[in-house]
């Protein structure tokens, strides 16, 4: 659970939301 919750935020900082498109 820890890695999953930390992955989204970390990727968002490295890549833009448009590129991530996780939301």
DAFENUR-V903319 format. One line per field, one symbol per residue. phi: phi as a letter, one per 40 degrees, with the letter a starting at -180 (. if undefined). burial: # if it has 24 or more other ideal C-beta (glycine too) atoms within 12 Angstrom, else .. A space follows every 10 residues. Layout:
phi = ???
burial = ???
//
This chain:
phi = .ccccccdcc ccccbccccc gcc
burial = .......... .......... ...
//
